[in-house]
Amino acid sequence: MTTNPLEQLLWDLDESLQAEGWLPLYTFSWWLRGQRRGLTEEQIESLCRQAYEDVTRRHRLQLRWFESSADDPSAGEPADPETALDFDLNSSGIIDGPMLALVPDPATT
């Protein structure tokens, strides 16, 4: 059974959140590119935003800044509500600066 890119992305995000306890935003676009569906950059951005809205509606999550992908998911500084969402840090596969991630809201854990 073939799923559409958004359904597949949401499945991947839910699995990752359950297994790892957080969702770095860069993984949204990386997973879409990994599906190799020939999506344009505009389609990838749109799907990332749709997935973000869906995931944050279904789960009690908080957007936080982290120094690296090796940080503990319980660390990080809360992001300002007006922070621009960055789903695509770079395409090299190397994280070399602050990044945004969704983590369970500490008020609900």
MIVO-759336 format. One record per residue: x, y, z of N, C-alpha, C, CB in turn. Coordinates in pm, whole numbers, plus 50000, padded with zeros to 5 digits. Glycine has a CB too. Layout:
<sedos>
XYZXYZXYZXYZ...
</sedos>
This chain:
<sedos>
500844988250000500005000050000500895012550000499044999950122500655021449908501415033849898500675044949972501655037649750501395052350050500815063750120501275076550053501195063650270500535087350080500995100050025502125105350113499815110450017502885115250062504065119950137503725125050277504755130850060502605132050293502245137350425501925126050522501045146850414501145116150477500835104850565502105097650609499895094950494503025095450515504275088650549505105096950646505095085850421505175110050623505925118750712505335118550852505955133150658504025119450864503375119250995503645106051067501865121650981503605095050994503915082151054505355082151107503705070750951506295086851023507705087351064507895096251187508575092450949507245107751188507375116951301506825110951429506665130151271505665104551421505085098251540505985087151593503695092651508506525079051503507445068351544508685074151612507865059851422509245084551554510445090751610510155097051745510995101251514509045103951757508685110151885508545099551993507375118251871507895088651960507735077852057509075071552094506775067252002509925069251996511195062352021512265071452083511725056651892512345083952036513445092652076513045103652174514045098851956511765106552184511305116452281511395130852235512075114952404511735133052108511785146652055511775146251903513025154152106511525157851842511495158951696512295171051650510035159951645513555169351615514285180551555513595184651425515785176651529513415197551405512675202151287513355198551156512485216951294514695197851155515375194551030514975180750978516885195251049514555171751068514205158351024512955158250937514015149351142512105168350951510895168850868511295168750720510055181550902512175177850681512565178750539513475167150499513265192250512514325162650589515225151550556514435138850525516205149050671513385136150604512575124250576511855125450443511565122050688511335137350413510655139150284511625137050168510025153250275512825142450180513815140250073514205125550063515065148850099514255118850176514615104650177513575095850111514815100050318512345100650101511305093050032511525092849880509925098850063512345102049831512685102749689511445102949599513575091049650510555112249627509335113449548509415124649445508155115849640510575131149434510725141749336509985154549372510265136949204509835157149501509135169249547509985181649524508755168049695509325192749492510025205449481510295210949621509205215649397511185220649630511465227049760510205233349818512585237649746509365239049733508115245149779507165234549835507425252849664507095223049769506255212149819506785206849952506175200749716508085205549963508685200850088508365210550201510215199250073508545223550178508235233650280506765232950321508575247750227505885231850225504445231150254504105218750335503645231350123504645207250296504385194850370504945195450511504975182950295506125201450527506715203050661505785211350750508105209750652505275222250698504375230850776503075223550810504055243850698502525216250715501305208550742501565198150851500805201550613502695191250841503035181150942503235187551079504295173450901503905199051082504135206051208502795209451275504955219051185501875214951197500555218451251499825206051303499695225451143499875195151229499195182851269499815177151397499265172451157501135176051400501825170251517501585178751642503335168951489501685191851629501505200351748500045201151791502045214451720499135197851703497715197351742497425184351818496805198351616498075173451778497805160451839498615157451964498055149751739499755164051979500645161452094500925174552168501975154852048501075173552300501445185252381502955186952374500965183752530503415195552283504835197352258505225211952273505215192352119506505214052298507065227552311508245228752215507515230452459508345240152148509455242752057510615248352139509035252651944511795242052125512985246052201514205246852110513245236152316515165255052153516465256352086517455246652150516995270852094518245240052067519305231052113520595234652042518935216252088521715232252108523015235152048523405224751944524085235752156522975212351963523315201951866522295190651876524755196551889522345181751777521445170251779521855159951883521385163851641523015161851946523475152752051522965156952189524995152152051522335168652198521815173352327520735164052380521265187652313520615163952511519545156552577518215163452545519785155752732517195155752506515905162052473515275170052587514955151552430515705167652711515145175352823515845188752839515255167452952516955190652769517675203452773517055212852670519205201452745517695223952649517215233252548516485245052608516315226252451516505255852535515835268052578514535269652502516745280252558513455273452571512195275552499512355286152390511085279852597511795283252274511835292652162510735303152180511675285252026511015315152136510015325652136508855321452047510625339152087507605324452085506455320752002506535326151858505185325652067507285336751837507405342551702508595337051623507535357651713509285327051677510435321251609510015315351475511095310551697510755318851371510495313051238510885298251241511285320751126510035289951186510305275551183511335272551075509005267551157512405265551112513485262251019513525247051002514865267751070512905242350893512845228050867514045222950788511585224750793514915231850746515975227750655517275234850690515585230650509517995229750790519235236250832520235236850718519835228850950520425225950653521295225050535521095211350475522805227550572521675208950362521495195850299522745187150309521125197550154523725191250389524975183650398524895171950496526095192850439523885172050583523775161550683524565164350809524235148750626525155176250819525945179950936525235191251010527395184150895525015189551138524385199851220525505206951293523325193751320525695219751263526825226951321526425239851390527835229951214525205240751435524775252751504523465250351575524635264451408522915260651637521645258951708520555253651616521205272251769519695245551673518595239551596517335239551680518945225351551516215239051612514905238451677514415224051683513875247351603513755220751793513165207451806511895208551890514165197551871510975199551863509775198251945510045187752052508535194451858509715191052176509865181752288508555181652367511075185852380508295170952441507095170952524507075182952617506995158052604505925189152628505745200752715505975196252858504325207052698506955202352930507255198053067506055199253161508415206153122505135207753130503955209453216503035197253209503175222153176503205188753106502335177153091503045163953114501715177052954504325164453149505045151853170505215148853316506415152353103
</sedos>
